[in-house]
Amino acid sequence: MGEPVDRLLVVGAGPKAMAVAAKAYVLRELGLPAPQVVVVEPHAVGGNWLPTGGWTDGQHRLGTSPEKDVGFPYHSTWARGHNRAINEAMMAFGWTSFLIDRGTYAEWIDRGRPNPHHHVWAKYLQWVAKKAEVEIVPGAVRKIAAAADGWLVSVVDADGVASVIDADRLMITGPGDSRRALATHPKVLSIADFWDLVGRRRLPVSSRAAVIGGGETAGSAMDELVRHDVLTVSVISPAATIYTRGESYFENSLYSDPAKWRGLSIEERRDVVRRTDRGVFSVRVQENLLGDNRVHHLQGRVVRVAEQDEGVALTLRNEGRPDRVHVFDLVVDATGGQPLWFLEMFDVDAADLVELAIGGPITQPRIEAAIGHDLAVTGLDAKLYLPNLAGLAQGPGFPNLSCLGELSDRVLQAGPARARSVAVRTRERSAGR
Ligand SMILES: Cc1cc2nc3c(=O)[nH]c(=O)nc-3n(C[C@H](O)[C@H](O)[C@H](O)COP(=O)(O)OP(=O)(O)OC[C@H]3O[C@@H](n4cnc5c(N)ncnc54)[C@H](O)[C@@H]3O)c2cc1C
């Protein structure tokens, strides 16, 4: 009988999946224990950075530096005696290795190291997948059930054929569905509708356009809208203004190295996230928008969407002030992902296990507070890694591209009990004991 396999299933072949799979490959190459990483993806590796994912048309640029790649910050500290070797081996999967492989490294340097377009970032992720021999299962995860010592994950492929994968551990990535919109109205577009129309050059002509949201999704949509023939473009968000992402060493270092994070109070952590991540546009997007006198910011939460004459009336609410109504002839819902989107796939028993672990009905704050050092929900026997919800508890860089190398270290550092005993047995055998 063969050894039981420690299988880590990742939902979605984005940067987080590639970071974990590449690190697992490197660990195996170095003779260190690592799980079998299986990645389920309905579109393509890097699908959300391509038009098919509905979050971009692929033609906009990454907000962060591409050197924050799948190995960044190349600072493994947990595998005593092997850390240097792990860091060096991971360099082979880095952004600059990708450029060297393509023969475009010198050009990239000479052009001033520009941030790549989203579709090029997807190409980079695909290159990592190939080089690290990542096992991709084509299809979408539809259902997640609890098994005796892990998870049973149901996958449906493009032809509608269903299969079930038994996994010891599970990692959820990505923001969920891009086709959701605030209201069903032909002039209110989901972010997927928006990019689809942009891609087909069918975006309706409008004089008063509005983008709801203040994050990366809204930033890219604004960046696109100002290239079109519009009289005004309003960005709507609850904050008093749209902040520019702080890019100084002090801010960036908290993202790259979360070591200091646990020492901050929850209020200080919320403050950092508010000032650097929520309701902020990147410096480059801001520079593009600032000089354009068609661009305005409107403060408020949209609480009502109604048809008015030829347009759409949005009611904006700000606490302590009367509601205000603004009329637009094109509205893009760019409020972004749903942090708890994956729970729709959990069956009752699996959801009950999560509830038990977090000590009450499932809410975002409860889950966020329960994320441990390994980026999994504390108190669950079978690991459930939720890096997208790890920002508050473990570090603001985990939900995004800021410290993918640290993310993979945390996820791969500790396996389930069964896997650890397998690993120990394997080591003992190779040491001839
Ligand atoms: C327009 C835009 C620009 C951004 N730019 C930056 C940036 O410059 N820097 C930064 O740090 N962050 C940026 N972000 C945030 C970004 O989403 C994250 O940093 C990063 O992509 C998250 O990586 P991921 O691996 O979690 O998910 P993703 O890259 O989103 O990958 C998730 C994958 O899951 C797949 N999937 C979805 N549903 C299922 C299912 N049911 N079963 C299986 N697979 C599924 C999708 O097809 C997708 O490929 C940006 C976000 C947006 C929307």
The ligand as a Gaussian input file, in Angstrom:
#p B3LYP/6-31G(d) Opt

LIG

0 1
 C       -8.489000      45.215000     -11.726000
 C       -7.674000      44.739000     -10.573000
 C       -6.340000      45.091000     -10.445000
 C       -5.583000      44.666000      -9.363000
 N       -4.283000      45.045000      -9.283000
 C       -3.558000      44.669000      -8.202000
 C       -2.176000      45.051000      -8.103000
 O       -1.623000      45.724000      -8.961000
 N       -1.490000      44.633000      -7.015000
 C       -2.066000      43.872000      -6.024000
 O       -1.375000      43.537000      -5.060000
 N       -3.345000      43.498000      -6.114000
 C       -4.110000      43.869000      -7.172000
 N       -5.422000      43.480000      -7.267000
 C       -5.991000      42.661000      -6.218000
 C       -5.899000      41.215000      -6.731000
 O       -7.172000      40.685000      -6.901000
 C       -5.101000      40.339000      -5.852000
 O       -3.900000      40.927000      -5.489000
 C       -4.725000      39.001000      -6.513000
 O       -5.166000      38.792000      -7.813000
 C       -5.357000      37.980000      -5.772000
 O       -4.794000      36.776000      -6.219000
 P       -5.597000      35.456000      -6.057000
 O       -4.664000      34.371000      -6.379000
 O       -6.274000      35.490000      -4.726000
 O       -6.823000      35.567000      -7.057000
 P       -7.114000      35.812000      -8.576000
 O       -5.964000      36.280000      -9.380000
 O       -8.323000      36.681000      -8.565000
 O       -7.482000      34.348000      -9.075000
 C       -8.655000      33.672000      -8.682000
 C       -8.947000      32.586000      -9.699000
 O      -10.047000      31.823000      -9.222000
 C      -10.800000      31.363000     -10.325000
 N      -12.117000      30.958000      -9.839000
 C      -13.195000      31.725000      -9.552000
 N      -14.225000      30.960000      -9.151000
 C      -13.788000      29.673000      -9.115000
 C      -14.386000      28.430000      -8.773000
 N      -15.636000      28.333000      -8.347000
 N      -13.629000      27.309000      -8.880000
 C      -12.338000      27.384000      -9.304000
 N      -11.727000      28.534000      -9.646000
 C      -12.445000      29.670000      -9.551000
 C      -10.775000      32.542000     -11.272000
 O      -11.028000      32.140000     -12.602000
 C       -9.353000      33.089000     -11.069000
 O       -8.452000      32.631000     -12.035000
 C       -6.186000      43.868000      -8.360000
 C       -7.534000      43.484000      -8.478000
 C       -8.272000      43.919000      -9.561000
 C       -9.719000      43.513000      -9.677000

